[in-house]
Amino acid sequence: QPLPTDASPTALLLGYIDESNLEEDEETMRRILLTILPMEETMMIMSHLMMTMMMMMMLKRMRRRMRRRST
């Protein structure tokens, strides 16, 4: 005779689901992706902006050094 699903130690974990509903799972995945993808895009934009700012700062320093050397 098989044990009931709640007899397993895994069943005691928070968030454990003993039965799965495919439609709800697909909807949950869709919501997660709609949340994660914009976050990834934002991180990419922020990373690009940071690199651009660093390059601008480096160029500014180089120009200052060049001006100092030429005078």
mmCIF file as gemmi writes it, N, C-alpha and C atoms, coordinates in Angstrom:
data_model
loop_
_atom_site.group_PDB
_atom_site.id
_atom_site.type_symbol
_atom_site.label_atom_id
_atom_site.label_alt_id
_atom_site.label_comp_id
_atom_site.label_asym_id
_atom_site.label_entity_id
_atom_site.label_seq_id
_atom_site.pdbx_PDB_ins_code
_atom_site.Cartn_x
_atom_site.Cartn_y
_atom_site.Cartn_z
_atom_site.occupancy
_atom_site.B_iso_or_equiv
_atom_site.pdbx_formal_charge
_atom_site.auth_seq_id
_atom_site.auth_asym_id
_atom_site.pdbx_PDB_model_num
ATOM 1 N N . GLN Axp A 1 ? 0.856 -1.186 0 1 0 ? 1 A 1
ATOM 2 C CA . GLN Axp A 1 ? 0 0 0 1 0 ? 1 A 1
ATOM 3 C C . GLN Axp A 1 ? 0.901 1.247 0 1 0 ? 1 A 1
ATOM 4 N N . PRO Axp A 2 ? 0.714 2.148 -0.988 1 0 ? 2 A 1
ATOM 5 C CA . PRO Axp A 2 ? 1.561 3.346 -1.057 1 0 ? 2 A 1
ATOM 6 C C . PRO Axp A 2 ? 1.253 4.327 0.06 1 0 ? 2 A 1
ATOM 7 N N . LEU Axp A 3 ? 2.279 5.072 0.446 1 0 ? 3 A 1
ATOM 8 C CA . LEU Axp A 3 ? 2.112 6.095 1.482 1 0 ? 3 A 1
ATOM 9 C C . LEU Axp A 3 ? 1.392 7.311 0.905 1 0 ? 3 A 1
ATOM 10 N N . PRO Axp A 4 ? 0.648 8.026 1.736 1 0 ? 4 A 1
ATOM 11 C CA . PRO Axp A 4 ? 0.04 9.275 1.266 1 0 ? 4 A 1
ATOM 12 C C . PRO Axp A 4 ? 1.128 10.305 0.964 1 0 ? 4 A 1
ATOM 13 N N . THR Axp A 5 ? 0.814 11.262 0.085 1 0 ? 5 A 1
ATOM 14 C CA . THR Axp A 5 ? 1.831 12.231 -0.335 1 0 ? 5 A 1
ATOM 15 C C . THR Axp A 5 ? 2.319 13.084 0.818 1 0 ? 5 A 1
ATOM 16 N N . ASP Axp A 6 ? 1.49 13.35 1.81 1 0 ? 6 A 1
ATOM 17 C CA . ASP Axp A 6 ? 1.931 14.199 2.916 1 0 ? 6 A 1
ATOM 18 C C . ASP Axp A 6 ? 2.764 13.449 3.948 1 0 ? 6 A 1
ATOM 19 N N . ALA Axp A 7 ? 3.015 12.152 3.72 1 0 ? 7 A 1
ATOM 20 C CA . ALA Axp A 7 ? 3.869 11.387 4.63 1 0 ? 7 A 1
ATOM 21 C C . ALA Axp A 7 ? 5.349 11.588 4.288 1 0 ? 7 A 1
ATOM 22 N N . SER Axp A 8 ? 5.634 12.134 3.137 1 0 ? 8 A 1
ATOM 23 C CA . SER Axp A 8 ? 7.01 12.356 2.704 1 0 ? 8 A 1
ATOM 24 C C . SER Axp A 8 ? 7.599 13.581 3.394 1 0 ? 8 A 1
ATOM 25 N N . PRO Axp A 9 ? 8.897 13.541 3.781 1 0 ? 9 A 1
ATOM 26 C CA . PRO Axp A 9 ? 9.525 14.734 4.369 1 0 ? 9 A 1
ATOM 27 C C . PRO Axp A 9 ? 9.525 15.916 3.398 1 0 ? 9 A 1
ATOM 28 N N . THR Axp A 10 ? 9.546 15.618 2.105 1 0 ? 10 A 1
ATOM 29 C CA . THR Axp A 10 ? 9.505 16.685 1.102 1 0 ? 10 A 1
ATOM 30 C C . THR Axp A 10 ? 8.202 17.459 1.201 1 0 ? 10 A 1
ATOM 31 N N . ALA Axp A 11 ? 7.129 16.775 1.543 1 0 ? 11 A 1
ATOM 32 C CA . ALA Axp A 11 ? 5.818 17.424 1.632 1 0 ? 11 A 1
ATOM 33 C C . ALA Axp A 11 ? 5.78 18.461 2.745 1 0 ? 11 A 1
ATOM 34 N N . LEU Axp A 12 ? 6.694 18.36 3.696 1 0 ? 12 A 1
ATOM 35 C CA . LEU Axp A 12 ? 6.719 19.319 4.794 1 0 ? 12 A 1
ATOM 36 C C . LEU Axp A 12 ? 7.407 20.626 4.41 1 0 ? 12 A 1
ATOM 37 N N . LEU Axp A 13 ? 8.13 20.64 3.284 1 0 ? 13 A 1
ATOM 38 C CA . LEU Axp A 13 ? 8.821 21.847 2.847 1 0 ? 13 A 1
ATOM 39 C C . LEU Axp A 13 ? 7.824 22.92 2.433 1 0 ? 13 A 1
ATOM 40 N N . LEU Axp A 14 ? 8.185 24.173 2.711 1 0 ? 14 A 1
ATOM 41 C CA . LEU Axp A 14 ? 7.329 25.27 2.277 1 0 ? 14 A 1
ATOM 42 C C . LEU Axp A 14 ? 7.291 25.316 0.759 1 0 ? 14 A 1
ATOM 43 N N . GLY Axp A 15 ? 6.129 25.545 0.209 1 0 ? 15 A 1
ATOM 44 C CA . GLY Axp A 15 ? 5.994 25.66 -1.234 1 0 ? 15 A 1
ATOM 45 C C . GLY Axp A 15 ? 5.864 24.33 -1.95 1 0 ? 15 A 1
ATOM 46 N N . TYR Axp A 16 ? 5.842 23.216 -1.204 1 0 ? 16 A 1
ATOM 47 C CA . TYR Axp A 16 ? 5.687 21.913 -1.844 1 0 ? 16 A 1
ATOM 48 C C . TYR Axp A 16 ? 4.274 21.766 -2.374 1 0 ? 16 A 1
ATOM 49 N N . ILE Axp A 17 ? 4.169 21.287 -3.607 1 0 ? 17 A 1
ATOM 50 C CA . ILE Axp A 17 ? 2.854 21.067 -4.219 1 0 ? 17 A 1
ATOM 51 C C . ILE Axp A 17 ? 2.777 19.595 -4.585 1 0 ? 17 A 1
ATOM 52 N N . ASP Axp A 18 ? 1.796 18.897 -4.04 1 0 ? 18 A 1
ATOM 53 C CA . ASP Axp A 18 ? 1.708 17.468 -4.322 1 0 ? 18 A 1
ATOM 54 C C . ASP Axp A 18 ? 0.974 17.185 -5.625 1 0 ? 18 A 1
ATOM 55 N N . GLU Axp A 19 ? 0.144 18.087 -6.074 1 0 ? 19 A 1
ATOM 56 C CA . GLU Axp A 19 ? -0.53 17.918 -7.354 1 0 ? 19 A 1
ATOM 57 C C . GLU Axp A 19 ? -0.249 19.15 -8.196 1 0 ? 19 A 1
ATOM 58 N N . SER Axp A 20 ? -0.05 18.937 -9.466 1 0 ? 20 A 1
ATOM 59 C CA . SER Axp A 20 ? 0.301 20.04 -10.347 1 0 ? 20 A 1
ATOM 60 C C . SER Axp A 20 ? -0.81 20.287 -11.353 1 0 ? 20 A 1
ATOM 61 N N . ASN Axp A 21 ? -1.083 21.558 -11.606 1 0 ? 21 A 1
ATOM 62 C CA . ASN Axp A 21 ? -2.057 21.949 -12.606 1 0 ? 21 A 1
ATOM 63 C C . ASN Axp A 21 ? -1.277 22.609 -13.734 1 0 ? 21 A 1
ATOM 64 N N . LEU Axp A 22 ? -1.243 21.979 -14.899 1 0 ? 22 A 1
ATOM 65 C CA . LEU Axp A 22 ? -0.42 22.446 -16.008 1 0 ? 22 A 1
ATOM 66 C C . LEU Axp A 22 ? -0.787 23.863 -16.436 1 0 ? 22 A 1
ATOM 67 N N . GLU Axp A 23 ? -2.074 24.177 -16.484 1 0 ? 23 A 1
ATOM 68 C CA . GLU Axp A 23 ? -2.488 25.522 -16.902 1 0 ? 23 A 1
ATOM 69 C C . GLU Axp A 23 ? -2.006 26.577 -15.906 1 0 ? 23 A 1
ATOM 70 N N . GLU Axp A 24 ? -2.138 26.291 -14.618 1 0 ? 24 A 1
ATOM 71 C CA . GLU Axp A 24 ? -1.662 27.234 -13.602 1 0 ? 24 A 1
ATOM 72 C C . GLU Axp A 24 ? -0.141 27.355 -13.647 1 0 ? 24 A 1
ATOM 73 N N . ASP Axp A 25 ? 0.549 26.234 -13.886 1 0 ? 25 A 1
ATOM 74 C CA . ASP Axp A 25 ? 2.006 26.265 -13.979 1 0 ? 25 A 1
ATOM 75 C C . ASP Axp A 25 ? 2.46 27.128 -15.152 1 0 ? 25 A 1
ATOM 76 N N . GLU Axp A 26 ? 1.781 26.991 -16.294 1 0 ? 26 A 1
ATOM 77 C CA . GLU Axp A 26 ? 2.131 27.801 -17.463 1 0 ? 26 A 1
ATOM 78 C C . GLU Axp A 26 ? 1.888 29.276 -17.182 1 0 ? 26 A 1
ATOM 79 N N . GLU Axp A 27 ? 0.785 29.584 -16.527 1 0 ? 27 A 1
ATOM 80 C CA . GLU Axp A 27 ? 0.477 30.98 -16.193 1 0 ? 27 A 1
ATOM 81 C C . GLU Axp A 27 ? 1.513 31.535 -15.215 1 0 ? 27 A 1
ATOM 82 N N . THR Axp A 28 ? 1.911 30.725 -14.247 1 0 ? 28 A 1
ATOM 83 C CA . THR Axp A 28 ? 2.926 31.157 -13.29 1 0 ? 28 A 1
ATOM 84 C C . THR Axp A 28 ? 4.251 31.419 -14.004 1 0 ? 28 A 1
ATOM 85 N N . MET Axp A 29 ? 4.654 30.511 -14.892 1 0 ? 29 A 1
ATOM 86 C CA . MET Axp A 29 ? 5.894 30.702 -15.642 1 0 ? 29 A 1
ATOM 87 C C . MET Axp A 29 ? 5.816 31.958 -16.505 1 0 ? 29 A 1
ATOM 88 N N . ARG Axp A 30 ? 4.674 32.192 -17.115 1 0 ? 30 A 1
ATOM 89 C CA . ARG Axp A 30 ? 4.497 33.384 -17.946 1 0 ? 30 A 1
ATOM 90 C C . ARG Axp A 30 ? 4.67 34.64 -17.1 1 0 ? 30 A 1
ATOM 91 N N . ARG Axp A 31 ? 4.073 34.651 -15.902 1 0 ? 31 A 1
ATOM 92 C CA . ARG Axp A 31 ? 4.204 35.809 -15.01 1 0 ? 31 A 1
ATOM 93 C C . ARG Axp A 31 ? 5.651 36.007 -14.571 1 0 ? 31 A 1
ATOM 94 N N . ILE Axp A 32 ? 6.328 34.907 -14.256 1 0 ? 32 A 1
ATOM 95 C CA . ILE Axp A 32 ? 7.728 34.993 -13.833 1 0 ? 32 A 1
ATOM 96 C C . ILE Axp A 32 ? 8.586 35.559 -14.961 1 0 ? 32 A 1
ATOM 97 N N . LEU Axp A 33 ? 8.385 35.052 -16.179 1 0 ? 33 A 1
ATOM 98 C CA . LEU Axp A 33 ? 9.165 35.546 -17.312 1 0 ? 33 A 1
ATOM 99 C C . LEU Axp A 33 ? 8.887 37.01 -17.587 1 0 ? 33 A 1
ATOM 100 N N . LEU Axp A 34 ? 7.631 37.417 -17.464 1 0 ? 34 A 1
ATOM 101 C CA . LEU Axp A 34 ? 7.299 38.822 -17.693 1 0 ? 34 A 1
ATOM 102 C C . LEU Axp A 34 ? 7.915 39.718 -16.63 1 0 ? 34 A 1
ATOM 103 N N . THR Axp A 35 ? 8.233 39.157 -15.477 1 0 ? 35 A 1
ATOM 104 C CA . THR Axp A 35 ? 8.897 39.919 -14.421 1 0 ? 35 A 1
ATOM 105 C C . THR Axp A 35 ? 10.407 39.925 -14.625 1 0 ? 35 A 1
ATOM 106 N N . ILE Axp A 36 ? 10.968 38.77 -14.967 1 0 ? 36 A 1
ATOM 107 C CA . ILE Axp A 36 ? 12.418 38.635 -15.072 1 0 ? 36 A 1
ATOM 108 C C . ILE Axp A 36 ? 12.976 39.335 -16.305 1 0 ? 36 A 1
ATOM 109 N N . LEU Axp A 37 ? 12.326 39.186 -17.451 1 0 ? 37 A 1
ATOM 110 C CA . LEU Axp A 37 ? 12.876 39.751 -18.682 1 0 ? 37 A 1
ATOM 111 C C . LEU Axp A 37 ? 13.061 41.259 -18.61 1 0 ? 37 A 1
ATOM 112 N N . PRO Axp A 38 ? 12.072 42.026 -18.141 1 0 ? 38 A 1
ATOM 113 C CA . PRO Axp A 38 ? 12.331 43.467 -18.021 1 0 ? 38 A 1
ATOM 114 C C . PRO Axp A 38 ? 13.466 43.776 -17.044 1 0 ? 38 A 1
ATOM 115 N N . MET Axp A 39 ? 13.61 42.957 -15.998 1 0 ? 39 A 1
ATOM 116 C CA . MET Axp A 39 ? 14.698 43.179 -15.053 1 0 ? 39 A 1
ATOM 117 C C . MET Axp A 39 ? 16.04 42.953 -15.74 1 0 ? 39 A 1
ATOM 118 N N . GLU Axp A 40 ? 16.126 41.919 -16.581 1 0 ? 40 A 1
ATOM 119 C CA . GLU Axp A 40 ? 17.37 41.658 -17.301 1 0 ? 40 A 1
ATOM 120 C C . GLU Axp A 40 ? 17.678 42.79 -18.272 1 0 ? 40 A 1
ATOM 121 N N . GLU Axp A 41 ? 16.635 43.278 -18.958 1 0 ? 41 A 1
ATOM 122 C CA . GLU Axp A 41 ? 16.841 44.403 -19.872 1 0 ? 41 A 1
ATOM 123 C C . GLU Axp A 41 ? 17.342 45.624 -19.107 1 0 ? 41 A 1
ATOM 124 N N . THR Axp A 42 ? 16.749 45.868 -17.955 1 0 ? 42 A 1
ATOM 125 C CA . THR Axp A 42 ? 17.162 47.008 -17.138 1 0 ? 42 A 1
ATOM 126 C C . THR Axp A 42 ? 18.61 46.853 -16.699 1 0 ? 42 A 1
ATOM 127 N N . MET Axp A 43 ? 18.985 45.65 -16.289 1 0 ? 43 A 1
ATOM 128 C CA . MET Axp A 43 ? 20.366 45.409 -15.87 1 0 ? 43 A 1
ATOM 129 C C . MET Axp A 43 ? 21.337 45.627 -17.033 1 0 ? 43 A 1
ATOM 130 N N . MET Axp A 44 ? 20.956 45.194 -18.227 1 0 ? 44 A 1
ATOM 131 C CA . MET Axp A 44 ? 21.811 45.396 -19.396 1 0 ? 44 A 1
ATOM 132 C C . MET Axp A 44 ? 21.966 46.882 -19.697 1 0 ? 44 A 1
ATOM 133 N N . ILE Axp A 45 ? 20.872 47.623 -19.612 1 0 ? 45 A 1
ATOM 134 C CA . ILE Axp A 45 ? 20.929 49.066 -19.865 1 0 ? 45 A 1
ATOM 135 C C . ILE Axp A 45 ? 21.805 49.741 -18.822 1 0 ? 45 A 1
ATOM 136 N N . MET Axp A 46 ? 21.621 49.368 -17.555 1 0 ? 46 A 1
ATOM 137 C CA . MET Axp A 46 ? 22.427 49.965 -16.487 1 0 ? 46 A 1
ATOM 138 C C . MET Axp A 46 ? 23.908 49.642 -16.684 1 0 ? 46 A 1
ATOM 139 N N . SER Axp A 47 ? 24.194 48.421 -17.065 1 0 ? 47 A 1
ATOM 140 C CA . SER Axp A 47 ? 25.578 48.025 -17.303 1 0 ? 47 A 1
ATOM 141 C C . SER Axp A 47 ? 26.171 48.846 -18.446 1 0 ? 47 A 1
ATOM 142 N N . HIS Axp A 48 ? 25.417 49.013 -19.505 1 0 ? 48 A 1
ATOM 143 C CA . HIS Axp A 48 ? 25.882 49.808 -20.641 1 0 ? 48 A 1
ATOM 144 C C . HIS Axp A 48 ? 26.122 51.257 -20.225 1 0 ? 48 A 1
ATOM 145 N N . LEU Axp A 49 ? 25.202 51.811 -19.454 1 0 ? 49 A 1
ATOM 146 C CA . LEU Axp A 49 ? 25.359 53.188 -18.996 1 0 ? 49 A 1
ATOM 147 C C . LEU Axp A 49 ? 26.593 53.349 -18.115 1 0 ? 49 A 1
ATOM 148 N N . MET Axp A 50 ? 26.822 52.389 -17.235 1 0 ? 50 A 1
ATOM 149 C CA . MET Axp A 50 ? 27.995 52.456 -16.364 1 0 ? 50 A 1
ATOM 150 C C . MET Axp A 50 ? 29.285 52.404 -17.183 1 0 ? 50 A 1
ATOM 151 N N . MET Axp A 51 ? 29.327 51.507 -18.174 1 0 ? 51 A 1
ATOM 152 C CA . MET Axp A 51 ? 30.526 51.427 -19.009 1 0 ? 51 A 1
ATOM 153 C C . MET Axp A 51 ? 30.727 52.719 -19.791 1 0 ? 51 A 1
ATOM 154 N N . THR Axp A 52 ? 29.639 53.285 -20.297 1 0 ? 52 A 1
ATOM 155 C CA . THR Axp A 52 ? 29.738 54.537 -21.042 1 0 ? 52 A 1
ATOM 156 C C . THR Axp A 52 ? 30.254 55.655 -20.148 1 0 ? 52 A 1
ATOM 157 N N . MET Axp A 53 ? 29.736 55.737 -18.934 1 0 ? 53 A 1
ATOM 158 C CA . MET Axp A 53 ? 30.187 56.772 -18.001 1 0 ? 53 A 1
ATOM 159 C C . MET Axp A 53 ? 31.664 56.596 -17.662 1 0 ? 53 A 1
ATOM 160 N N . MET Axp A 54 ? 32.09 55.354 -17.455 1 0 ? 54 A 1
ATOM 161 C CA . MET Axp A 54 ? 33.496 55.104 -17.149 1 0 ? 54 A 1
ATOM 162 C C . MET Axp A 54 ? 34.389 55.521 -18.313 1 0 ? 54 A 1
ATOM 163 N N . MET Axp A 55 ? 33.963 55.215 -19.527 1 0 ? 55 A 1
ATOM 164 C CA . MET Axp A 55 ? 34.744 55.612 -20.702 1 0 ? 55 A 1
ATOM 165 C C . MET Axp A 55 ? 34.822 57.129 -20.816 1 0 ? 55 A 1
ATOM 166 N N . MET Axp A 56 ? 33.71 57.794 -20.547 1 0 ? 56 A 1
ATOM 167 C CA . MET Axp A 56 ? 33.703 59.256 -20.612 1 0 ? 56 A 1
ATOM 168 C C . MET Axp A 56 ? 34.642 59.851 -19.571 1 0 ? 56 A 1
ATOM 169 N N . MET Axp A 57 ? 34.646 59.282 -18.374 1 0 ? 57 A 1
ATOM 170 C CA . MET Axp A 57 ? 35.542 59.767 -17.324 1 0 ? 57 A 1
ATOM 171 C C . MET Axp A 57 ? 37.003 59.546 -17.714 1 0 ? 57 A 1
ATOM 172 N N . MET Axp A 58 ? 37.299 58.385 -18.284 1 0 ? 58 A 1
ATOM 173 C CA . MET Axp A 58 ? 38.671 58.107 -18.71 1 0 ? 58 A 1
ATOM 174 C C . MET Axp A 58 ? 39.112 59.073 -19.801 1 0 ? 58 A 1
ATOM 175 N N . LEU Axp A 59 ? 38.235 59.342 -20.758 1 0 ? 59 A 1
ATOM 176 C CA . LEU Axp A 59 ? 38.578 60.285 -21.824 1 0 ? 59 A 1
ATOM 177 C C . LEU Axp A 59 ? 38.807 61.683 -21.276 1 0 ? 59 A 1
ATOM 178 N N . LYS Axp A 60 ? 37.993 62.064 -20.316 1 0 ? 60 A 1
ATOM 179 C CA . LYS Axp A 60 ? 38.146 63.385 -19.699 1 0 ? 60 A 1
ATOM 180 C C . LYS Axp A 60 ? 39.509 63.496 -19.013 1 0 ? 60 A 1
ATOM 181 N N . ARG Axp A 61 ? 39.888 62.456 -18.268 1 0 ? 61 A 1
ATOM 182 C CA . ARG Axp A 61 ? 41.2 62.447 -17.607 1 0 ? 61 A 1
ATOM 183 C C . ARG Axp A 61 ? 42.331 62.498 -18.62 1 0 ? 61 A 1
ATOM 184 N N . MET Axp A 62 ? 42.191 61.746 -19.704 1 0 ? 62 A 1
ATOM 185 C CA . MET Axp A 62 ? 43.23 61.734 -20.731 1 0 ? 62 A 1
ATOM 186 C C . MET Axp A 62 ? 43.375 63.113 -21.367 1 0 ? 62 A 1
ATOM 187 N N . ARG Axp A 63 ? 42.261 63.768 -21.621 1 0 ? 63 A 1
ATOM 188 C CA . ARG Axp A 63 ? 42.315 65.11 -22.208 1 0 ? 63 A 1
ATOM 189 C C . ARG Axp A 63 ? 43.005 66.088 -21.265 1 0 ? 63 A 1
ATOM 190 N N . ARG Axp A 64 ? 42.689 65.991 -19.974 1 0 ? 64 A 1
ATOM 191 C CA . ARG Axp A 64 ? 43.346 66.862 -18.99 1 0 ? 64 A 1
ATOM 192 C C . ARG Axp A 64 ? 44.854 66.647 -18.996 1 0 ? 64 A 1
ATOM 193 N N . ARG Axp A 65 ? 45.265 65.38 -18.997 1 0 ? 65 A 1
ATOM 194 C CA . ARG Axp A 65 ? 46.695 65.063 -19.006 1 0 ? 65 A 1
ATOM 195 C C . ARG Axp A 65 ? 47.366 65.595 -20.267 1 0 ? 65 A 1
ATOM 196 N N . MET Axp A 66 ? 46.681 65.448 -21.386 1 0 ? 66 A 1
ATOM 197 C CA . MET Axp A 66 ? 47.247 65.933 -22.65 1 0 ? 66 A 1
ATOM 198 C C . MET Axp A 66 ? 47.395 67.452 -22.627 1 0 ? 66 A 1
ATOM 199 N N . ARG Axp A 67 ? 46.415 68.147 -22.061 1 0 ? 67 A 1
ATOM 200 C CA . ARG Axp A 67 ? 46.491 69.606 -21.959 1 0 ? 67 A 1
ATOM 201 C C . ARG Axp A 67 ? 47.649 70.026 -21.064 1 0 ? 67 A 1
ATOM 202 N N . ARG Axp A 68 ? 47.8 69.309 -19.932 1 0 ? 68 A 1
ATOM 203 C CA . ARG Axp A 68 ? 48.892 69.63 -19.003 1 0 ? 68 A 1
ATOM 204 C C . ARG Axp A 68 ? 50.248 69.436 -19.665 1 0 ? 68 A 1
ATOM 205 N N . ARG Axp A 69 ? 50.385 68.379 -20.425 1 0 ? 69 A 1
ATOM 206 C CA . ARG Axp A 69 ? 51.664 68.082 -21.073 1 0 ? 69 A 1
ATOM 207 C C . ARG Axp A 69 ? 51.974 69.082 -22.18 1 0 ? 69 A 1
ATOM 208 N N . SER Axp A 70 ? 50.943 69.552 -22.856 1 0 ? 70 A 1
ATOM 209 C CA . SER Axp A 70 ? 51.182 70.463 -23.979 1 0 ? 70 A 1
ATOM 210 C C . SER Axp A 70 ? 51.49 71.884 -23.523 1 0 ? 70 A 1
ATOM 211 N N . THR Axp A 71 ? 51.134 72.242 -22.292 1 0 ? 71 A 1
ATOM 212 C CA . THR Axp A 71 ? 51.407 73.613 -21.808 1 0 ? 71 A 1
ATOM 213 C C . THR Axp A 71 ? 52.686 73.693 -21.027 1 0 ? 71 A 1
